[in-house]
Amino acid sequence: MKAMIFAAGLGTRLKPITDTLPKALVPVGGRTLLEHVVTRLAEQGFDEQIINVHHHADQIIEFLREKKNFGIRIEISDEREMLLDTGGGIRKAAHFFDDGEPFLVHNVDILSDADLRGLYETHKERGCDATLLVKERETSRYLYFDEKSLLRGWKNLKTGEVKSPFSDFNPEHNSKYAFSGIHVISPRIFTLMEHYPAKFPIMDFYIENARKAEIRCHVNNQLKMIDVGKLDSLKEAEEHFRDL
């Protein structure tokens, strides 16, 4: 099975650590975030992985060389010339997903106990275009899904901003969930990306195409996860591994 790891981000919320180190190589519990995610994916059967790089890219490439790619197939999607955001990053890596099979996408700063293989199999059984792993948790930005688990829209509770391709969209008539940073995509979705600019966010793409594509959620309210995207959560992650 194939997977993509987002490791190109600037890691601005982890400054000053990321002034000299890419977020992917920030250590947690004695191992880098990238090692945690790569090995976790491999353990769940994702033994072909592509990793996008931009910020301090050379350090990530050298790290993988030293680790001999952890004994699996790993390729680099080089975004050093321009950071393409999540949607553009997925499209740039499209050549890697040439077998017609779905692939998993995982943020490098997400540590979780998610059943990734189970999520993948659920996606294949449904035959949909994308499956987003979500849970009920407090956040300021929510995705909204109908009774069939189909994406209907998005809302920022702090600003009141709403996004949806459906003119009758009403957040109160749908279930709201927080996105985990983990999703499975079928490669046929690349055809909907053809007219997008080089750089675009995948979440905006999902919302804009919710009418054309079958984008569903997979709810796991027992999911344990830490988003190691800022200094406070980095400390929390370190304490978690120390407790273990």
Backbone hydrogen bonds in HBPLUS format (Angstrom, degrees):
<---DONOR---> <-ACCEPTOR-->    atom                        ^
c    i                          cat <-CA-CA->   ^        H-A-AA   ^      H-
h    n   atom  resd res      DA  || num        DHA   H-A  angle D-A-AA Bond
n    s   type  num  typ     dist DA aas  dist angle  dist       angle   num
A0104-LEU N   A0002-LYS O   3.14 MM 102  6.58 160.9  2.18 142.3 142.7     1
A0003-ALA N   A0048-GLU O   2.93 MM  45  6.43 139.9  2.09 152.4 163.5     2
A0050-ILE N   A0003-ALA O   2.97 MM  47  6.47 149.8  2.06 150.2 159.7     3
A0004-MET N   A0104-LEU O   2.72 MM 100  6.23 150.2  1.81 156.6 167.1     4
A0106-HIS N   A0004-MET O   2.90 MM 102  6.30 155.4  1.96 161.9 170.1     5
A0005-ILE N   A0050-ILE O   2.94 MM  45  6.38 156.2  2.00 154.0 161.2     6
A0052-ASN N   A0005-ILE O   3.28 MM  47  6.71 156.8  2.33 166.7 172.9     7
A0006-PHE N   A0106-HIS O   3.06 MM 100  6.35 154.6  2.13 140.3 148.1     8
A0108-VAL N   A0006-PHE O   3.12 MM 102  5.60 147.0  2.23 148.9 146.0     9
A0014-LEU N   A0011-GLY O   2.98 MM   3  5.44 158.8  2.02 114.8 121.7    10
A0015-LYS N   A0012-THR O   3.37 MM   3  5.46 162.9  2.40 107.3 107.6    11
A0017-ILE N   A0014-LEU O   3.00 MM   3  5.87 121.9  2.35 140.4 140.0    12
A0019-ASP N   A0016-PRO O   3.06 MM   3  5.28 163.5  2.09 111.0 115.0    13
A0025-LEU N   A0022-PRO O   2.92 MM   3  5.56 151.3  2.00 118.2 126.2    14
A0026-VAL N   A0023-LYS O   3.08 MM   3  5.31 169.6  2.10 115.3 116.7    15
A0034-LEU N   A0024-ALA O   2.82 MM  10  4.95 153.5  1.89 159.6 150.6    16
A0033-LEU N   A0026-VAL O   3.00 MM   7  5.96 138.9  2.18 147.9 155.4    17
A0028-VAL N   A0031-ARG O   2.72 MM   3  5.48 168.4  1.74 152.6 152.8    18
A0031-ARG N   A0028-VAL O   3.23 MM   3  5.48 167.7  2.25 111.5 115.2    19
A0036-HIS N   A0032-THR O   3.03 MM   4  6.38 161.8  2.07 155.2 160.0    20
A0037-VAL N   A0033-LEU O   3.04 MM   4  6.34 162.6  2.07 154.6 158.2    21
A0038-VAL N   A0034-LEU O   2.82 MM   4  5.95 174.7  1.83 160.5 162.3    22
A0039-THR N   A0035-GLU O   3.02 MM   4  5.91 168.2  2.04 147.7 151.4    23
A0040-ARG N   A0036-HIS O   3.04 MM   4  5.99 149.2  2.14 136.9 146.2    24
A0041-LEU N   A0037-VAL O   2.92 MM   4  6.05 164.2  1.95 154.4 158.0    25
A0042-ALA N   A0038-VAL O   2.97 MM   4  6.19 161.6  2.01 148.4 153.9    26
A0043-GLU N   A0039-THR O   2.90 MM   4  6.04 157.8  1.95 146.9 152.4    27
A0044-GLN N   A0040-ARG O   3.27 MM   4  6.49 134.6  2.49 136.4 147.4    28
A0044-GLN N   A0041-LEU O   3.03 MM   3  5.19 133.0  2.26  99.1 112.3    29
A0046-PHE N   A0041-LEU O   2.95 MM   5  5.19 157.8  2.00 145.5 138.2    30
A0045-GLY N   A0042-ALA O   3.01 MM   3  5.13 162.6  2.04 110.1 112.9    31
A0073-ARG N   A0047-ASP O   3.26 MM  26  6.30 149.1  2.36 165.0 156.1    32
A0049-GLN N   A0073-ARG O   2.91 MM  24  6.28 167.6  1.93 158.4 161.0    33
A0075-GLU N   A0049-GLN O   2.92 MM  26  6.44 153.0  1.99 150.1 158.9    34
A0051-ILE N   A0075-GLU O   2.93 MM  24  6.38 157.6  1.98 155.8 159.9    35
A0077-SER N   A0051-ILE O   2.92 MM  26  5.85 165.4  1.94 131.6 134.0    36
A0053-VAL N   A0077-SER O   3.07 MM  24  6.35 151.1  2.15 155.7 156.2    37
A0079-GLU N   A0053-VAL O   2.83 MM  26  5.63 152.7  1.91 158.9 168.1    38
A0059-GLN N   A0056-HIS O   3.13 MM   3  5.70 134.1  2.36 111.2 121.8    39
A0060-ILE N   A0057-ALA O   3.03 MM   3  5.30 120.4  2.40 103.6 118.0    40
A0061-ILE N   A0057-ALA O   3.02 MM   4  6.33 166.1  2.04 161.0 164.7    41
A0062-GLU N   A0058-ASP O   2.95 MM   4  6.06 160.5  1.98 146.9 152.1    42
A0063-PHE N   A0059-GLN O   2.93 MM   4  6.03 151.6  2.01 139.7 147.9    43
A0064-LEU N   A0060-ILE O   3.01 MM   4  6.27 162.2  2.04 154.5 157.7    44
A0065-ARG N   A0061-ILE O   3.03 MM   4  6.26 150.5  2.12 141.7 150.3    45
A0066-GLU N   A0062-GLU O   2.90 MM   4  6.15 161.4  1.93 151.7 156.1    46
A0067-LYS N   A0063-PHE O   3.03 MM   4  6.27 146.7  2.14 143.5 152.8    47
A0069-ASN N   A0064-LEU O   2.89 MM   5  5.03 170.7  1.89 154.2 154.3    48
A0068-LYS N   A0065-ARG O   3.03 MM   3  4.95 157.6  2.08 102.4 108.6    49
A0070-PHE N   A0067-LYS O   2.92 MM   3  5.52 155.5  1.98 116.6 124.1    50
A0071-GLY N   A0068-LYS O   3.05 MM   3  6.09 174.2  2.05 131.5 132.9    51
A0072-ILE N   A0069-ASN O   3.09 MM   3  5.85 172.4  2.09 126.2 128.3    52
A0089-GLY N   A0085-ASP O   2.86 MM   4  5.82 145.9  1.98 144.1 154.6    53
A0090-ILE N   A0086-THR O   3.08 MM   4  6.26 154.2  2.14 142.3 147.7    54
A0087-GLY N   A0200-PHE O   2.71 MM 113  5.10 123.0  2.03 136.9 151.9    55
A0091-ARG N   A0087-GLY O   3.08 MM   4  6.38 164.7  2.10 151.5 155.5    56
A0088-GLY N   A0200-PHE O   3.07 MM 112  5.32 139.1  2.24 144.7 145.9    57
A0092-LYS N   A0088-GLY O   2.94 MM   4  6.11 155.6  2.00 146.4 152.9    58
A0093-ALA N   A0089-GLY O   3.25 MM   4  6.44 141.2  2.41 138.5 147.6    59
A0093-ALA N   A0090-ILE O   3.12 MM   3  5.24 128.6  2.40  97.9 111.3    60
A0094-ALA N   A0091-ARG O   3.06 MM   3  5.06 163.0  2.09 110.3 112.7    61
A0096-PHE N   A0093-ALA O   2.97 MM   3  5.71 150.8  2.06 123.5 130.8    62
A0097-PHE N   A0094-ALA O   3.02 MM   3  5.41 140.3  2.18 109.3 119.8    63
A0103-PHE N   A0185-ILE O   2.89 MM  82  5.50 154.4  1.96 151.7 158.6    64
A0185-ILE N   A0103-PHE O   2.85 MM  82  5.50 165.1  1.87 162.4 164.4    65
A0105-VAL N   A0183-HIS O   2.70 MM  78  5.32 163.4  1.73 169.2 170.5    66
A0183-HIS N   A0105-VAL O   3.04 MM  78  5.32 159.6  2.08 147.3 153.0    67
A0107-ASN N   A0181-GLY O   3.15 MM  74  5.57 148.2  2.26 152.0 160.5    68
A0110-ILE N   A0107-ASN O   3.40 MM   3  5.66 159.3  2.44 115.1 113.8    69
A0228-VAL N   A0109-ASP O   2.68 MM 119  4.96 151.6  1.76 166.6 163.6    70
A0111-LEU N   A0226-ILE O   3.01 MM 115  5.26 169.3  2.02 152.1 155.6    71
A0226-ILE N   A0111-LEU O   2.75 MM 115  5.26 151.5  1.82 153.8 163.3    72
A0113-ASP N   A0224-LYS O   3.03 MM 111  5.72 137.5  2.21 154.5 164.7    73
A0119-LEU N   A0115-ASP O   2.96 MM   4  6.26 152.1  2.04 147.9 155.9    74
A0120-TYR N   A0116-LEU O   2.97 MM   4  6.20 158.5  2.02 147.1 152.8    75
A0121-GLU N   A0117-ARG O   2.89 MM   4  6.18 161.1  1.93 153.3 157.9    76
A0122-THR N   A0118-GLY O   2.91 MM   4  6.09 154.9  1.97 145.9 153.0    77
A0123-HIS N   A0119-LEU O   3.01 MM   4  6.26 156.4  2.07 147.4 153.4    78
A0124-LYS N   A0120-TYR O   3.03 MM   4  6.37 159.2  2.07 150.0 155.3    79
A0125-GLU N   A0121-GLU O   2.93 MM   4  6.16 157.6  1.98 149.9 155.8    80
A0126-ARG N   A0122-THR O   3.05 MM   4  6.28 153.0  2.13 147.4 154.3    81
A0127-GLY N   A0123-HIS O   2.97 MM   4  6.18 145.8  2.09 147.2 157.1    82
A0129-ASP N   A0214-GLU O   2.91 MM  85  5.19 140.6  2.07 135.7 147.2    83
A0186-SER N   A0129-ASP O   2.91 MM  57  5.09 166.6  1.92 146.4 144.3    84
A0130-ALA N   A0214-GLU O   3.33 MM  84  6.72 150.4  2.42 150.1 146.9    85
A0216-ARG N   A0130-ALA O   2.91 MM  86  6.24 160.7  1.94 163.6 158.5    86
A0131-THR N   A0184-VAL O   2.85 MM  53  5.18 154.8  1.92 148.9 156.0    87
A0184-VAL N   A0131-THR O   2.91 MM  53  5.18 157.0  1.97 145.6 153.1    88
A0132-LEU N   A0216-ARG O   2.87 MM  84  6.30 161.2  1.90 151.2 155.7    89
A0218-HIS N   A0132-LEU O   2.83 MM  86  5.91 151.8  1.91 151.4 147.3    90
A0133-LEU N   A0182-ILE O   3.09 MM  49  5.73 167.4  2.10 159.5 162.3    91
A0180-SER N   A0133-LEU O   3.06 MM  47  5.78 148.7  2.16 171.9 162.3    92
A0134-VAL N   A0218-HIS O   3.01 MM  84  6.02 167.6  2.03 146.8 148.5    93
A0220-ASN N   A0134-VAL O   2.96 MM  86  6.31 158.5  2.01 161.5 166.5    94
A0135-LYS N   A0178-ALA O   3.12 MM  43  5.56 149.3  2.22 145.1 154.4    95
A0178-ALA N   A0135-LYS O   2.92 MM  43  5.56 174.6  1.92 160.9 159.5    96
A0157-LEU N   A0140-SER O   2.64 MM  17  5.15 156.0  1.69 165.6 167.8    97
A0142-TYR N   A0155-LYS O   2.97 MM  13  5.51 161.9  2.00 157.7 159.9    98
A0155-LYS N   A0142-TYR O   3.02 MM  13  5.51 153.7  2.09 150.2 156.6    99
A0143-LEU N   A0177-TYR O   2.98 MM  34  5.46 172.1  1.98 164.2 164.1   100
A0177-TYR N   A0143-LEU O   2.91 MM  34  5.46 157.0  1.96 155.1 162.8   101
A0144-TYR N   A0153-GLY O   2.86 MM   9  5.20 162.6  1.89 147.2 144.0   102
A0152-ARG N   A0144-TYR O   2.77 MM   8  5.60 165.5  1.79 164.5 159.3   103
A0153-GLY N   A0144-TYR O   3.39 MM   9  5.20 153.6  2.47 134.6 134.7   104
A0145-PHE N   A0175-SER O   2.90 MM  30  5.33 159.4  1.94 151.3 156.4   105
A0175-SER N   A0145-PHE O   2.92 MM  30  5.33 158.7  1.97 165.3 158.1   106
A0146-ASP N   A0150-LEU O   2.95 MM   4  5.45 153.6  2.02 145.6 149.5   107
A0149-SER N   A0146-ASP O   2.93 MM   3  5.25 156.1  1.99 119.2 120.8   108
A0217-CYS N   A0149-SER O   2.99 MM  68  5.50 138.5  2.17 142.5 154.6   109
A0151-LEU N   A0215-ILE O   2.79 MM  64  5.65 160.6  1.83 173.8 173.5   110
A0154-TRP N   A0163-LYS O   2.87 MM   9  5.15 144.2  2.00 151.7 159.3   111
A0163-LYS N   A0154-TRP O   2.92 MM   9  5.15 161.8  1.96 143.1 146.1   112
A0156-ASN N   A0161-GLU O   2.89 MM   5  5.25 161.3  1.92 153.7 159.7   113
A0160-GLY N   A0156-ASN O   2.71 MM   4  5.39 143.2  1.84 150.6 161.9   114
A0169-PHE N   A0166-PHE O   3.14 MM   3  5.31 161.2  2.18 114.8 115.1   115
A0173-HIS N   A0170-ASN O   2.88 MM   3  5.57 159.5  1.92 125.7 132.1   116
A0174-ASN N   A0171-PRO O   3.13 MM   3  5.44 163.8  2.16 116.8 118.2   117
A0189-ILE N   A0186-SER O   3.06 MM   3  6.10 170.6  2.07 132.3 135.0   118
A0190-PHE N   A0187-PRO O   3.02 MM   3  5.76 169.5  2.03 122.6 126.0   119
A0191-THR N   A0188-ARG O   3.30 MM   3  6.04 158.4  2.35 115.5 119.6   120
A0192-LEU N   A0189-ILE O   3.02 MM   3  5.53 141.5  2.18 111.0 120.7   121
A0193-MET N   A0190-PHE O   3.00 MM   3  5.08 147.8  2.10 101.3 111.4   122
A0196-TYR N   A0193-MET O   3.04 MM   3  5.33 166.5  2.06 117.7 121.0   123
A0205-PHE N   A0201-PRO O   3.21 MM   4  6.51 156.2  2.27 145.0 152.1   124
A0206-TYR N   A0202-ILE O   2.86 MM   4  6.15 157.5  1.91 152.2 157.4   125
A0207-ILE N   A0203-MET O   3.02 MM   4  6.28 167.9  2.04 152.1 154.6   126
A0208-GLU N   A0204-ASP O   2.88 MM   4  6.01 169.7  1.89 154.5 157.7   127
A0209-ASN N   A0205-PHE O   3.01 MM   4  6.07 142.1  2.16 145.2 154.6   128
A0210-ALA N   A0207-ILE O   3.29 MM   3  5.19 169.9  2.30 107.0 108.2   129
A0212-LYS N   A0209-ASN O   3.02 MM   3  5.17 124.1  2.35 100.3 114.7   130
A0213-ALA N   A0209-ASN O   2.80 MM   4  5.78 169.1  1.81 170.2 171.5   131
A0223-LEU N   A0220-ASN O   3.22 MM   3  5.44 162.2  2.26 107.2 111.6   132
A0234-LEU N   A0230-LYS O   2.97 MM   4  6.21 142.7  2.11 150.6 162.3   133
A0235-LYS N   A0231-LEU O   3.08 MM   4  6.35 154.1  2.15 148.0 153.3   134
A0236-GLU N   A0232-ASP O   3.09 MM   4  6.39 153.8  2.16 141.3 148.8   135
A0237-ALA N   A0233-SER O   2.87 MM   4  6.04 153.8  1.94 142.1 148.7   136
A0238-GLU N   A0234-LEU O   3.00 MM   4  6.25 157.8  2.05 147.2 152.8   137
A0239-GLU N   A0235-LYS O   3.02 MM   4  6.28 157.4  2.07 148.9 154.8   138
A0240-HIS N   A0236-GLU O   2.91 MM   4  6.15 148.4  2.01 144.4 153.7   139
A0241-PHE N   A0237-ALA O   3.03 MM   4  6.35 160.3  2.07 153.1 156.5   140
A0242-ARG N   A0238-GLU O   2.94 MM   4  6.12 148.0  2.05 143.4 153.1   141
A0243-ASP N   A0239-GLU O   2.92 MM   4  6.11 151.3  2.00 144.8 151.7   142
A0244-LEU N   A0240-HIS O   3.11 MM   4  6.42 148.4  2.21 141.8 150.3   143
